């Protein structure tokens, strides 16, 4: 994964976090593995590639408007533009993963536990 500069709106914390960009990577990796296990290419009709912008739209629906705002952040893309993202602690990372699949939730939980 490339270097990522993220600005958050909350105070500095030592607890491990996971960005929405990393979450999208995990989701797409899981979808790719499922597609390949079924002999399908990825992306395909059954397993679509998740775009970060679509993930961003789902966050307030899963976590709630007010609660999700606490985790808003920005990152610089490869052209230097500052774009929105989220930086989630363990609980919210797991809630977002669970909204996609239980298998993904387990992967995210394990990843966050390793970082602790």
Residue pairs with C-beta under 8 A, 6 or more apart in sequence:
1 22
1 25
2 78
4 19
4 21
4 75
4 76
5 75
5 76
6 19
6 73
6 74
6 75
6 85
6 87
7 73
7 74
7 75
7 82
8 71
8 72
8 73
8 87
9 69
9 70
9 72
9 73
10 70
10 71
13 89
15 89
15 90
15 116
16 89
16 90
16 112
16 115
16 116
17 87
17 88
17 89
17 93
18 87
18 88
18 93
18 108
18 111
18 112
19 73
19 75
19 85
19 86
19 87
19 88
20 52
20 55
20 56
20 59
20 85
20 86
20 87
20 88
20 96
21 52
21 75
21 85
23 55
23 88
23 93
23 96
23 97
23 108
24 50
24 51
24 52
24 55
26 97
26 104
26 107
26 108
26 111
27 50
27 55
27 97
27 100
27 104
28 49
28 50
30 100
30 101
30 103
30 104
30 107
31 42
31 43
31 47
31 48
31 49
31 50
32 42
32 47
34 47
35 41
35 42
35 43
35 44
35 46
35 47
36 42
38 46
40 46
40 47
42 49
43 49
52 85
56 84
56 85
56 86
58 96
58 99
59 68
59 71
59 86
59 96
60 68
62 68
62 95
62 96
62 99
63 71
63 92
63 95
63 96
68 86
71 86
71 87
71 88
71 89
71 92
72 84
72 85
72 86
73 84
73 85
73 86
73 87
74 82
74 83
74 84
74 85
75 82
75 83
75 85
76 82
76 83
77 83
88 96
90 109
90 112
90 113
90 116
93 108
93 112
94 105
94 108
94 109
94 112
96 108
97 104
97 105
97 107
97 108
97 109
98 104
98 105
